[in-house]
Amino acid sequence: MFKVLIPAAAAVALVAFAARTQPLDAFPPVETPTMSWHLSHEGAMAKLAYGVENSDQLALMVTCSPGDAAAVVYGDVQPDTPRLIAASHGPAPLDPMSGGDATEARLSLQDASLTGLASRGAMRVQGDSGRFVLKAGPDERRMIAGFLSYCGSSRA
């Protein structure tokens, strides 16, 4: 009888040891994706976006090509400037697969909202949530200045 009882007791103890609860701090914290400024190129077109890197989570995207005087602005938020020119009469479908809408507008590359983002690291925007400021750090400011320079140049 002891031949069966000892292995059974050991198995129950092992299961009980394995099933004990662990404190929450034993698990690594889940990182929340952060939104920041990113620059990418698609052919000659440059895309400056504020959102989560390598994802479709974008609040604002500004696109242009070399030699353009104005940039095309898409997104859920728009620069808070009177010089913003609506390119459509309402939301234009951004992604037919997801049904996501975004407003498209045009903005001069010399507008204070874009140049201020490069020089001071801040852009006032407005959206359904109200008005707020998107910030850019020193490295992002250099990247944004390079974006504006690229768009205003005649090189491809």
ZAPA-837668 format. One line per 10 residues: number of its first residue (from 0); their letters; for each residue z, y, x of N, C-alpha, C, CB. Coordinates in Angstrom, 2 decimals, padded with zeros to 5 digits, m for minus. Glycine has a CB too. Layout:
NUM> a> Z,Y,X,Z,Y,X,Z,Y,X,Z,Y,X  ...
***
This chain:
0> mfkvlipaaa> 000.00,m001.18,000.80,000.00,000.00,000.00,000.00,001.26,000.86,001.18,m000.01,m000.92  000.74,001.24,001.99,000.77,002.41,002.87,m000.59,002.65,003.52,001.83,002.24,003.94  m001.40,001.58,003.64,m002.73,001.74,004.22,m003.61,002.64,003.34,m003.40,000.37,004.41  m003.42,002.64,002.05,m004.20,003.45,001.13,m003.53,004.81,000.91,m004.38,002.72,m000.21  m002.23,004.83,000.89,m001.49,006.05,000.59,m001.60,007.09,001.69,m000.04,005.72,000.35  m001.54,006.71,002.93,m001.60,007.67,004.04,m002.97,008.34,004.11,m001.29,006.96,005.38  m004.11,007.61,004.06,m005.40,008.31,004.06,m005.60,009.18,002.81,m006.53,007.30,004.17  m005.10,008.75,001.66,m005.24,009.55,000.44,m004.44,010.85,000.55,m004.79,008.74,m000.79  m003.23,010.77,001.08,m002.41,011.96,001.27,m003.05,012.91,002.28,m000.99,011.58,001.72  m003.63,012.35,003.32,m004.31,013.18,004.32,m005.53,013.87,003.70,m004.74,012.32,005.53
10> avalvafaar> m006.27,013.17,002.86,m007.44,013.76,002.21,m007.03,014.88,001.26,m008.23,012.70,001.46  m005.94,014.67,000.50,m005.46,015.71,m000.41,m004.99,016.93,000.38,m004.30,015.17,m001.30  m004.31,016.73,001.48,m003.85,017.85,002.32,m005.03,018.61,002.91,m002.94,017.34,003.45  m006.05,017.87,003.33,m007.25,018.51,003.89,m007.97,019.34,002.83,m008.20,017.45,004.48  m008.11,018.83,001.62,m008.74,019.58,000.53,m007.91,020.81,000.19,m008.92,018.69,m000.71  m006.61,020.67,000.14,m005.74,021.81,m000.17,m005.83,022.87,000.92,m004.28,021.34,m000.33  m005.91,022.47,002.17,m006.03,023.42,003.28,m007.36,024.16,003.21,m005.89,022.69,004.63  m008.43,023.44,002.90,m009.76,024.05,002.83,m009.90,024.98,001.62,m010.83,022.97,002.78  m009.17,024.72,000.55,m009.32,025.48,m000.68,m008.41,026.71,m000.75,m009.04,024.60,m001.86  m007.62,026.99,000.22,m006.72,028.14,000.14,m007.52,029.44,000.16,m005.70,028.12,001.31
20> tqpldafppv> m007.01,030.44,m000.46,m007.71,031.72,m000.57,m007.59,032.50,000.73,m007.17,032.55,m001.74  m008.57,033.35,000.96,m008.57,034.20,002.14,m008.46,035.65,001.71,m009.83,033.97,003.00  m007.79,036.47,002.49,m007.69,037.89,002.13,m009.07,038.55,002.21,m006.70,038.61,003.06  m009.23,039.65,001.45,m010.51,040.35,001.42,m010.92,040.91,002.77,m010.45,041.46,000.41  m009.94,041.26,003.60,m010.29,041.82,004.90,m010.81,040.77,005.87,m009.10,042.52,005.50  m010.81,039.50,005.48,m011.35,038.45,006.32,m012.88,038.45,006.29,m010.81,037.08,005.89  m013.47,039.06,005.27,m014.91,039.11,005.14,m015.42,040.44,005.69,m015.35,038.92,003.68  m016.56,040.42,006.39,m017.09,041.69,006.91,m017.52,042.59,005.75,m018.29,041.43,007.86  m017.35,043.90,005.90,m017.74,044.82,004.83,m019.26,044.82,004.63,m017.25,046.24,005.13  m019.67,044.98,003.41,m021.09,045.06,003.09,m021.54,046.49,003.35,m021.38,044.63,001.60
30> etptmswhls> m022.59,046.63,004.13,m023.07,047.97,004.45,m023.86,048.55,003.29,m023.93,047.95,005.72  m023.55,049.79,002.93,m024.29,050.50,001.90,m025.50,051.13,002.57,m023.40,051.57,001.18  m026.69,050.91,002.04,m027.87,051.53,002.65,m027.74,053.05,002.62,m029.15,051.08,001.93  m028.05,053.68,003.73,m027.96,055.14,003.81,m029.35,055.75,003.69,m027.27,055.57,005.12  m029.38,056.89,003.06,m030.63,057.62,002.92,m030.73,058.61,004.08,m030.71,058.35,001.53  m031.93,058.68,004.65,m032.17,059.61,005.75,m033.67,059.91,005.79,m031.68,059.01,007.11  m034.06,060.76,006.73,m035.45,061.16,006.88,m036.18,060.16,007.75,m035.56,062.58,007.47  m037.42,059.79,007.36,m038.25,058.85,008.10,m039.68,059.36,008.14,m038.18,057.43,007.46  m040.35,059.09,009.24,m041.74,059.50,009.40,m042.60,058.27,009.64,m041.90,060.52,010.56  m043.72,058.20,008.94,m044.67,057.12,009.16,m046.08,057.68,009.06,m044.46,055.96,008.14
40> hegamaklay> m047.03,056.92,009.55,m048.44,057.32,009.50,m049.24,056.21,008.85,m048.99,057.63,010.93  m050.15,056.61,008.01,m051.09,055.68,007.38,m052.47,056.25,007.65,m050.81,055.51,005.82  m053.11,055.74,008.68,m054.36,056.34,009.14,m054.04,057.72,009.69,m055.41,056.42,007.99  m054.80,058.72,009.27,m054.55,060.10,009.72,m053.45,060.77,008.90,m055.83,060.92,009.62  m053.07,060.18,007.77,m052.06,060.79,006.90,m050.65,060.55,007.45,m052.16,060.24,005.46  m049.87,061.62,007.51,m048.47,061.52,007.91,m047.61,061.55,006.66,m048.08,062.68,008.89  m046.55,060.73,006.65,m045.65,060.66,005.50,m044.23,060.89,005.96,m045.78,059.28,004.78  m043.65,061.96,005.46,m042.25,062.27,005.72,m041.48,061.93,004.46,m042.05,063.79,006.13  m040.51,061.03,004.57,m039.80,060.56,003.39,m038.30,060.65,003.58,m040.20,059.13,003.05  m037.61,060.97,002.49,m036.15,060.92,002.47,m035.77,059.76,001.57,m035.52,062.29,001.96
50> gvensdqlal> m035.17,058.73,002.17,m034.79,057.56,001.41,m034.21,056.50,002.32,m035.99,057.00,000.65  m034.15,055.29,001.82,m033.65,054.15,002.59,m034.82,053.59,003.39,m033.01,053.06,001.67  m034.61,053.47,004.69,m035.68,053.01,005.58,m036.15,051.61,005.18,m035.20,053.01,007.04  m037.46,051.39,005.30,m038.10,050.11,005.01,m037.81,049.62,003.59,m037.64,049.07,006.00  m037.84,050.53,002.64,m037.62,050.16,001.24,m038.43,051.08,000.34,m036.11,050.21,000.87  m038.39,050.79,m000.93,m039.05,051.65,m001.91,m038.08,052.67,m002.50,m039.65,050.81,m003.03  m036.87,052.75,m001.98,m035.87,053.69,m002.48,m036.10,055.05,m001.82,m034.42,053.17,m002.19  m036.90,055.88,m002.47,m037.22,057.20,m001.95,m036.82,058.27,m002.96,m038.72,057.31,m001.62  m036.22,059.33,m002.46,m035.92,060.47,m003.31,m037.05,061.49,m003.23,m034.58,061.11,m002.91  m037.66,061.61,m002.04,m038.67,062.63,m001.80,m039.63,062.15,m000.72,m038.02,063.98,m001.39
60> mvtcspgdaa> m040.92,062.38,m000.92,m041.91,062.08,000.11,m042.89,063.24,000.19,m042.66,060.75,m000.20  m043.19,063.65,001.42,m044.12,064.74,001.69,m045.24,064.16,002.54,m043.41,065.97,002.41  m046.49,064.31,002.11,m047.61,063.77,002.87,m048.60,064.88,003.20,m048.32,062.64,002.09  m049.29,064.69,004.32,m050.34,065.63,004.72,m051.20,064.98,005.79,m049.74,066.97,005.23  m052.33,065.61,006.05,m053.24,065.19,007.11,m053.48,066.37,008.02,m054.57,064.64,006.53  m053.93,066.13,009.25,m054.19,067.24,010.17,m055.16,068.25,009.57,m054.73,066.72,011.49  m054.85,069.51,009.75,m055.70,070.58,009.24,m055.37,071.02,007.83,m057.11,070.16,009.29  m054.47,070.32,007.15,m054.08,070.71,005.80,m053.24,071.98,005.83,m053.31,069.57,005.10  m053.43,072.83,004.85,m052.59,074.02,004.71,m051.41,073.75,003.80,m053.41,075.20,004.16  m051.55,072.70,002.97,m050.50,072.36,002.02,m050.20,070.87,002.11,m050.90,072.76,000.58
70> avvygdvqpd> m048.99,070.54,001.75,m048.56,069.14,001.71,m048.46,068.70,000.26,m047.21,068.94,002.45  m048.60,067.42,000.02,m048.40,066.84,m001.30,m046.97,066.32,m001.34,m049.45,065.70,m001.63  m046.25,066.67,m002.39,m044.84,066.31,m002.52,m044.69,065.38,m003.73,m043.94,067.58,m002.67  m044.04,064.24,m003.51,m043.77,063.27,m004.57,m042.28,063.00,m004.62,m044.56,061.94,m004.35  m041.80,062.54,m005.73,m040.43,062.03,m005.76,m039.65,062.41,m006.98,m039.71,062.49,m004.58  m038.45,061.86,m007.02,m037.52,062.14,m008.11,m036.90,063.53,m007.98,m036.43,061.09,m008.16  m036.86,064.05,m006.75,m036.40,065.41,m006.52,m037.55,066.20,m005.90,m035.13,065.44,m005.60  m037.52,067.50,m006.09,m038.56,068.39,m005.56,m037.87,069.54,m004.82,m039.48,068.94,m006.71  m038.52,070.09,m003.79,m037.94,071.26,m003.13,m037.70,072.38,m004.15,m038.88,071.76,m001.98  m036.57,073.03,m004.02,m036.20,074.11,m004.93,m036.80,075.40,m004.39,m034.64,074.22,m005.07
80> tprliaashg> m038.07,075.61,m004.68,m038.78,076.79,m004.21,m039.75,077.25,m005.29,m039.53,076.49,m002.88  m039.92,078.55,m005.45,m040.86,079.05,m006.47,m042.32,078.81,m006.09,m040.64,080.52,m006.70  m042.58,078.45,m004.84,m043.96,078.26,m004.40,m044.50,076.85,m004.64,m044.07,078.57,m002.94  m043.72,076.00,m005.26,m044.14,074.64,m005.57,m045.17,074.68,m006.68,m042.92,073.76,m005.97  m046.32,074.07,m006.47,m047.40,074.07,m007.44,m047.55,072.67,m008.01,m048.74,074.56,m006.79  m047.36,072.52,m009.30,m047.49,071.22,m009.95,m048.94,070.76,m009.87,m047.03,071.28,m011.43  m049.14,069.53,m009.43,m050.49,068.99,m009.31,m050.91,068.25,m010.56,m050.58,068.06,m008.11  m049.96,067.96,m011.43,m050.29,067.28,m012.68,m049.46,067.90,m013.80,m050.02,065.75,m012.57  m049.77,067.56,m015.01,m049.06,068.11,m016.16,m047.90,067.24,m016.61,m050.02,068.31,m017.31  m047.37,066.45,m015.75,m046.26,065.57,m016.09,m046.11,064.50,m015.04,m046.46,064.93,m017.47
90> papldpmsgg> m045.22,063.59,m015.26,m045.03,062.52,m014.27,m046.31,061.71,m014.10,m043.87,061.61,m014.67  m046.61,061.39,m012.86,m047.76,060.54,m012.55,m047.21,059.20,m012.09,m048.69,061.19,m011.47  m047.80,058.10,m012.55,m047.27,056.80,m012.13,m047.37,056.64,m010.62,m048.00,055.66,m012.83  m046.24,056.36,m009.99,m046.20,056.16,m008.54,m046.54,054.72,m008.22,m044.82,056.54,m007.97  m046.01,053.79,m009.01,m046.23,052.38,m008.76,m046.47,051.69,m010.10,m045.04,051.74,m008.01  m047.72,051.33,m010.42,m047.99,050.70,m011.71,m047.24,049.39,m011.91,m049.46,050.47,m011.85  m046.91,048.69,m010.82,m046.21,047.41,m010.94,m044.79,047.60,m011.47,m046.17,046.71,m009.59  m044.10,048.62,m010.96,m042.71,048.83,m011.36,m042.59,049.81,m012.52,m041.89,049.32,m010.19  m043.67,050.56,m012.78,m043.61,051.55,m013.84,m042.85,052.79,m013.42,m042.98,050.95,m015.08  m042.54,052.93,m012.14,m041.80,054.10,m011.64,m042.63,055.36,m011.75,m041.37,053.89,m010.20
100> datearlslq> m042.00,056.44,m012.14,m042.69,057.72,m012.25,m042.18,058.66,m011.18,m042.49,058.33,m013.66  m043.04,059.53,m010.76,m042.66,060.57,m009.82,m043.53,061.78,m010.11,m042.80,060.10,m008.34  m043.00,062.95,m009.87,m043.76,064.16,m010.09,m044.48,064.51,m008.80,m042.84,065.32,m010.55  m045.77,064.87,m008.92,m046.56,065.25,m007.76,m046.76,066.75,m007.78,m047.92,064.51,m007.74  m046.60,067.37,m006.61,m046.79,068.82,m006.49,m047.36,069.12,m005.11,m045.45,069.59,m006.72  m047.78,070.35,m004.92,m048.28,070.82,m003.62,m047.39,071.95,m003.15,m049.78,071.30,m003.72  m047.26,072.02,m001.82,m046.39,073.02,m001.21,m046.99,073.42,000.12,m044.94,072.48,m001.03  m047.06,074.72,000.39,m047.57,075.21,001.66,m046.72,074.68,002.81,m047.59,076.76,001.67  m047.38,074.32,003.90,m046.64,073.85,005.09,m045.81,074.97,005.70,m047.62,073.30,006.13  m046.10,076.22,005.33,m045.34,077.36,005.84,m044.19,077.76,004.92,m046.27,078.55,006.03
110> dasltglasr> m043.99,077.02,003.83,m042.92,077.36,002.89,m041.56,077.25,003.57,m042.97,076.44,001.65  m040.66,078.14,003.18,m039.33,078.20,003.79,m038.53,076.92,003.58,m038.55,079.37,003.23  m038.81,076.17,002.51,m038.06,074.93,002.30,m038.41,073.89,003.36,m038.35,074.37,000.90  m039.68,073.83,003.78,m040.06,072.90,004.84,m039.71,073.41,006.22,m041.54,072.62,004.78  m039.99,074.66,006.49,m039.67,075.20,007.82,m038.16,075.29,008.03,m040.31,076.60,008.01  m037.42,075.57,006.96,m035.96,075.60,007.05,m035.37,074.23,007.30,m035.37,076.17,005.78  m036.02,073.20,006.79,m035.56,071.84,007.04,m035.68,071.52,008.53,m036.37,070.82,006.19  m036.77,071.97,009.14,m036.96,071.73,010.57,m036.04,072.62,011.41,m038.41,071.98,010.96  m035.84,073.87,011.02,m035.06,074.78,011.87,m033.56,074.73,011.61,m035.54,076.19,011.66  m033.15,074.61,010.36,m031.71,074.63,010.03,m031.18,073.27,009.61,m031.46,075.62,008.92
120> gamrvqgdsg> m032.07,072.34,009.29,m031.64,071.00,008.90,m031.14,070.91,007.46,m030.56,070.53,009.81  m031.67,071.76,006.58,m031.25,071.71,005.18,m032.41,072.09,004.27,m030.04,072.66,004.94  m032.53,071.34,003.17,m033.54,071.65,002.15,m032.87,071.57,000.78,m034.76,070.67,002.24  m032.93,072.68,000.04,m032.42,072.67,m001.34,m033.45,071.98,m002.21,m032.13,074.13,m001.86  m032.99,071.04,m003.03,m033.87,070.30,m003.93,m033.28,070.32,m005.33,m034.08,068.85,m003.44  m034.12,070.00,m006.30,m033.66,069.88,m007.67,m034.28,068.64,m008.29,m034.01,071.15,m008.50  m033.53,068.04,m009.20,m034.00,066.85,m009.91,m033.23,066.70,m011.20,m033.84,065.58,m009.03  m033.30,065.54,m011.79,m032.59,065.28,m013.04,m031.08,065.42,m012.88,m032.93,063.90,m013.56  m030.57,065.18,m011.67,m029.13,065.27,m011.42,m028.66,066.69,m011.12,m028.75,064.38,m010.26  m029.58,067.63,m011.07,m029.21,069.01,m010.75,m029.76,069.43,m009.40,m027.70,069.18,m010.77
130> rfvlkagpde> m029.14,070.44,m008.83,m029.55,070.98,m007.52,m028.57,070.54,m006.45,m029.65,072.53,m007.55  m029.10,070.18,m005.28,m028.27,069.82,m004.15,m029.07,070.01,m002.87,m027.75,068.36,m004.27  m028.46,069.72,m001.74,m029.08,069.96,m000.43,m029.28,068.63,000.28,m028.21,070.92,000.42  m030.49,068.41,000.79,m030.77,067.27,001.67,m030.62,067.78,003.09,m032.20,066.66,001.42  m029.86,067.06,003.91,m029.60,067.50,005.28,m030.37,066.66,006.28,m028.10,067.44,005.60  m030.61,067.24,007.44,m031.28,066.55,008.54,m030.50,066.81,009.82,m032.77,067.02,008.68  m030.27,065.74,010.58,m029.58,065.85,011.87,m030.53,066.35,012.94,m028.98,064.51,012.28  m030.03,066.57,014.16,m030.87,067.11,015.24,m032.11,066.27,015.54,m030.04,067.23,016.50  m031.98,064.95,015.60,m033.15,064.10,015.86,m034.14,064.17,014.70,m032.72,062.65,016.10  m033.62,064.19,013.49,m034.48,064.28,012.31,m035.19,065.63,012.28,m033.67,064.08,011.02
140> rrmiagflsy> m034.49,066.69,012.67,m035.11,068.03,012.69,m036.29,068.07,013.66,m034.07,069.10,013.08  m036.14,067.44,014.83,m037.25,067.38,015.79,m038.42,066.59,015.20,m036.79,066.75,017.13  m038.12,065.51,014.51,m039.15,064.69,013.89,m039.88,065.50,012.80,m038.52,063.39,013.28  m039.13,066.25,012.01,m039.72,067.06,010.94,m040.58,068.18,011.52,m038.61,067.65,010.04  m040.12,068.80,012.60,m040.92,069.84,013.27,m042.22,069.23,013.79,m040.12,070.50,014.43  m042.15,068.01,014.33,m043.36,067.31,014.79,m044.30,067.01,013.64,m042.98,066.02,015.50  m043.76,066.64,012.49,m044.55,066.40,011.28,m045.30,067.67,010.88,m043.64,065.92,010.12  m044.60,068.80,010.82,m045.24,070.07,010.44,m046.30,070.48,011.45,m044.19,071.18,010.30  m046.01,070.27,012.71,m046.97,070.60,013.76,m048.22,069.72,013.66,m046.33,070.44,015.14  m048.00,068.43,013.42,m049.11,067.49,013.27,m050.00,067.88,012.10,m048.59,066.07,013.09
150> cgssra> m049.38,068.19,010.98,m050.15,068.54,009.77,m050.94,069.81,009.95,m049.22,068.68,008.58  m050.39,070.77,010.64,m051.07,072.04,010.84,m052.11,072.02,011.92,m050.07,073.08,011.14  m052.18,070.92,012.70,m053.14,070.85,013.79,m054.49,070.36,013.28,m052.62,069.92,014.92  m055.48,070.39,014.14,m056.80,069.89,013.74,m057.07,068.52,014.34,m057.90,070.87,014.16  m056.06,067.91,014.95,m056.26,066.58,015.56,m055.95,065.49,014.54,m055.36,066.41,016.81  m056.55,064.35,014.74,m056.30,063.21,013.85,m055.63,062.09,014.59,m057.59,062.71,013.22
***
